[in-house]
Amino acid sequence: MLLKSLTVVTEFFIVGFPGLPSEFYNLMGTFFFSIYVIIELGNSILEVLFAIEPRLHKPMYIIMLNLALSDFGFCTVALPKLISRYWFNNRSISFQLIHYFGTLNSLIKMIMALDRYLAICFPLRYPALMTNQTMRILAAAAYQVQLSLAMSYTIIVVTVITKTDNQGRLKAFLSCASQVCIISIYYIPRLLVFLKIAIAMFYGLFPPLMNPLIYCFKSTETGQMLLK
């Protein structure tokens, strides 16, 4: 009988900032704790607004809700462990959950790209194609399936560029500007992740921090709800 060696990775260790003096650990833990509270509070507000306001039960807000849930889950898994690295010297973090929520965030953004693609390329058929039920099915599938973002956004860019009407091109750009902003914030730092550890943390923490602000200010309905 042949013996085989099998390694199963269930967790990995957070390095943090190598060389950081121990006297700054409490300060770093407090900094990340503050970010954690702001992120969770912002996403929780969006979730509560969606739950109590029937007017927000539309495809666009359904995907916004799922983005908030994804950010909430990712930060709940990552940030408390990062905080405990500096407060309690606990460096371990779940391998499966980090990759699950990281992939889920990408899938939610893919659905956002698909939503804008249909709105731009098939404006007359969009209300029939992207119903609440369709969006719920897509959001549910995002929790289970790994897909690519590139194709949808490539088609959107080509469609916007090939529009001959300047007004139509501007309208198409504005309709997906917030999604492009979020995708840029999420992926640009990943190109620089190997240069500095601080940039690696930026791409994981900054998008969940900015998502509620971007979508609240962009949406008239959510802005009105917050002012009440």
C-alpha positions as CSV (number, residue, x, y, z in Angstrom):
1,M,0.0,0.0,0.0
2,L,1.4,3.4,-1.0
3,L,1.4,6.2,1.5
4,K,0.4,9.6,0.2
5,S,0.9,13.0,1.7
6,L,-2.1,15.3,1.7
7,T,-2.3,18.9,2.9
8,V,-5.6,20.6,3.4
9,V,-5.4,24.4,4.0
10,T,-8.1,25.6,6.4
11,E,-6.5,28.9,7.6
12,F,-3.6,31.2,7.0
13,F,-1.8,33.8,9.1
14,I,-2.0,37.6,8.9
15,V,1.4,39.2,8.7
16,G,0.2,42.7,9.1
17,F,3.0,45.4,8.8
18,P,6.4,43.7,9.3
19,G,8.7,45.8,11.3
20,L,6.0,47.8,13.0
21,P,7.0,48.5,16.6
22,S,4.8,46.8,19.2
23,E,4.0,50.2,20.8
24,F,1.9,51.0,17.7
25,Y,-0.2,47.8,17.9
26,N,-3.0,49.3,19.9
27,L,-3.1,52.3,17.6
28,M,-3.4,50.1,14.5
29,G,-6.1,48.0,16.1
30,T,-8.1,51.1,17.0
31,F,-7.7,52.4,13.4
32,F,-9.0,49.1,11.9
33,F,-11.8,48.9,14.5
34,S,-13.0,52.4,13.5
35,I,-13.0,51.4,9.9
36,Y,-14.9,48.2,10.7
37,V,-17.6,50.2,12.6
38,I,-18.1,52.7,9.8
39,I,-18.3,50.0,7.1
40,E,-20.8,47.9,9.0
41,L,-22.9,50.9,10.0
42,G,-23.1,52.2,6.4
43,N,-24.1,48.8,5.0
44,S,-26.5,48.2,7.8
45,I,-28.3,51.4,7.0
46,L,-28.8,50.4,3.4
47,E,-30.1,47.0,4.5
48,V,-32.6,48.5,6.9
49,L,-33.8,51.0,4.3
50,F,-34.4,48.2,1.8
51,A,-36.3,46.2,4.4
52,I,-38.7,49.0,5.5
53,E,-39.3,50.9,2.3
54,P,-41.3,49.0,-0.5
55,R,-40.3,51.6,-3.1
56,L,-36.8,50.3,-3.0
57,H,-37.9,46.8,-4.0
58,K,-36.5,47.2,-7.6
59,P,-33.8,45.3,-9.5
60,M,-31.2,48.1,-9.0
61,Y,-31.8,48.2,-5.2
62,I,-31.9,44.4,-5.0
63,I,-28.3,44.2,-6.3
64,M,-27.3,47.1,-4.1
65,L,-28.6,45.1,-1.1
66,N,-26.6,42.1,-2.1
67,L,-23.5,44.2,-2.5
68,A,-24.1,45.6,1.0
69,L,-24.5,42.0,2.3
70,S,-21.4,40.9,0.6
71,D,-19.3,43.8,2.0
72,F,-20.8,43.1,5.4
73,G,-19.8,39.5,5.3
74,F,-16.3,40.1,4.0
75,C,-15.6,42.7,6.6
76,T,-17.1,40.6,9.4
77,V,-14.7,37.8,8.4
78,A,-11.6,39.9,7.8
79,L,-11.5,42.9,10.0
80,P,-12.1,41.4,13.4
81,K,-9.2,39.0,12.7
82,L,-7.0,41.9,11.6
83,I,-7.9,43.8,14.7
84,S,-7.2,40.7,16.9
85,R,-3.8,40.5,15.2
86,Y,-2.8,43.8,16.9
87,W,-4.8,43.6,20.1
88,F,-4.5,40.0,21.0
89,N,-1.7,38.7,18.7
90,N,-4.1,36.2,17.1
91,R,-2.9,35.8,13.5
92,S,-5.1,33.0,12.1
93,I,-7.9,33.6,9.7
94,S,-10.3,31.3,7.8
95,F,-9.1,30.4,4.4
96,Q,-12.5,29.4,3.0
97,L,-14.5,32.3,4.2
98,I,-12.1,34.9,3.0
99,H,-12.0,33.5,-0.5
100,Y,-15.8,32.9,-0.5
101,F,-16.7,36.5,0.2
102,G,-14.0,37.8,-2.0
103,T,-15.3,35.8,-4.9
104,L,-18.9,36.7,-4.0
105,N,-18.1,40.4,-4.2
106,S,-16.8,40.0,-7.7
107,L,-19.9,38.1,-8.7
108,I,-22.2,40.8,-7.4
109,K,-20.2,43.4,-9.5
110,M,-20.6,41.1,-12.5
111,I,-24.4,41.2,-12.0
112,M,-24.2,45.0,-11.8
113,A,-22.3,45.0,-15.1
114,L,-25.0,42.8,-16.7
115,D,-27.7,45.1,-15.4
116,R,-26.1,48.2,-17.0
117,Y,-25.4,46.2,-20.2
118,L,-29.1,45.4,-20.6
119,A,-30.1,49.0,-19.7
120,I,-27.8,50.5,-22.3
121,C,-27.9,47.9,-25.1
122,F,-31.6,46.9,-24.8
123,P,-33.4,49.9,-23.2
124,L,-36.8,49.1,-24.5
125,R,-36.7,45.5,-23.3
126,Y,-34.9,46.2,-20.1
127,P,-38.0,46.4,-17.8
128,A,-39.1,43.0,-19.2
129,L,-35.7,41.3,-19.0
130,M,-34.5,42.6,-15.6
131,T,-37.4,42.0,-13.3
132,N,-37.2,41.7,-9.5
133,Q,-37.5,37.9,-9.8
134,T,-34.7,37.8,-12.4
135,M,-32.4,39.9,-10.2
136,R,-33.2,37.7,-7.2
137,I,-32.2,34.6,-9.2
138,L,-29.0,36.2,-10.4
139,A,-28.1,37.3,-6.9
140,A,-28.8,33.8,-5.5
141,A,-26.6,32.3,-8.2
142,A,-23.8,34.7,-7.3
143,Y,-23.5,33.0,-4.0
144,Q,-22.6,29.7,-5.7
145,V,-21.1,30.3,-9.1
146,Q,-17.7,31.8,-10.1
147,L,-18.0,33.9,-13.3
148,S,-16.0,36.6,-15.1
149,L,-16.4,40.3,-15.0
150,A,-14.5,41.2,-18.1
151,M,-17.0,40.3,-20.9
152,S,-19.9,42.4,-19.6
153,Y,-17.8,45.5,-19.0
154,T,-16.0,45.2,-22.4
155,I,-19.3,45.1,-24.2
156,I,-20.5,48.2,-22.2
157,V,-17.3,50.1,-23.1
158,V,-17.7,49.2,-26.8
159,T,-21.4,50.2,-26.8
160,V,-20.7,53.5,-25.2
161,I,-17.8,54.3,-27.5
162,T,-19.6,53.4,-30.7
163,K,-22.6,55.6,-30.0
164,T,-22.6,58.4,-32.5
165,D,-24.9,60.7,-30.5
166,N,-22.9,62.6,-27.9
167,Q,-26.0,63.0,-25.6
168,G,-26.7,59.3,-25.8
169,R,-23.1,58.5,-25.1
170,L,-23.1,60.8,-22.0
171,K,-26.3,59.3,-20.8
172,A,-25.0,55.8,-21.2
173,F,-21.8,56.7,-19.3
174,L,-23.6,58.3,-16.4
175,S,-25.9,55.3,-16.1
176,C,-22.9,53.0,-15.3
177,A,-20.5,55.6,-13.8
178,S,-21.0,54.4,-10.2
179,Q,-20.4,50.8,-11.2
180,V,-17.2,51.7,-13.0
181,C,-16.1,53.7,-10.0
182,I,-16.6,50.8,-7.7
183,I,-14.9,48.3,-10.0
184,S,-11.9,50.7,-10.4
185,I,-11.6,51.2,-6.6
186,Y,-11.8,47.4,-6.1
187,Y,-9.3,46.2,-8.8
188,I,-6.8,49.0,-9.4
189,P,-5.1,48.4,-6.1
190,R,-4.8,44.7,-6.9
191,L,-2.3,45.6,-9.7
192,L,-0.1,47.0,-7.0
193,V,-0.7,44.5,-4.3
194,F,2.8,43.1,-4.4
195,L,4.5,46.5,-4.0
196,K,3.3,47.4,-0.5
197,I,1.2,45.7,2.2
198,A,-0.7,48.9,2.8
199,I,-2.1,48.8,-0.8
200,A,-3.1,45.2,-0.3
201,M,-5.2,46.2,2.7
202,F,-6.6,49.2,0.7
203,Y,-8.4,47.1,-1.9
204,G,-10.0,45.0,0.7
205,L,-11.2,47.7,3.0
206,F,-11.8,50.8,0.9
207,P,-14.6,49.5,-1.4
208,P,-16.9,48.4,1.5
209,L,-16.3,51.7,3.1
210,M,-17.2,53.7,0.0
211,N,-20.1,51.6,-1.4
212,P,-22.8,52.9,0.9
213,L,-21.7,56.5,0.4
214,I,-21.5,56.2,-3.4
215,Y,-24.9,54.6,-3.8
216,C,-26.7,56.7,-1.2
217,F,-25.6,60.0,-2.9
218,K,-26.3,58.6,-6.4
219,S,-29.8,57.4,-5.6
220,T,-32.6,60.0,-5.1
221,E,-34.8,57.5,-3.2
222,T,-32.2,56.4,-0.6
223,G,-31.2,60.0,-0.1
224,Q,-34.7,61.1,0.6
225,M,-35.2,58.2,3.0
226,L,-32.1,59.2,5.0
227,L,-33.3,62.8,5.2
228,K,-36.6,61.8,6.8
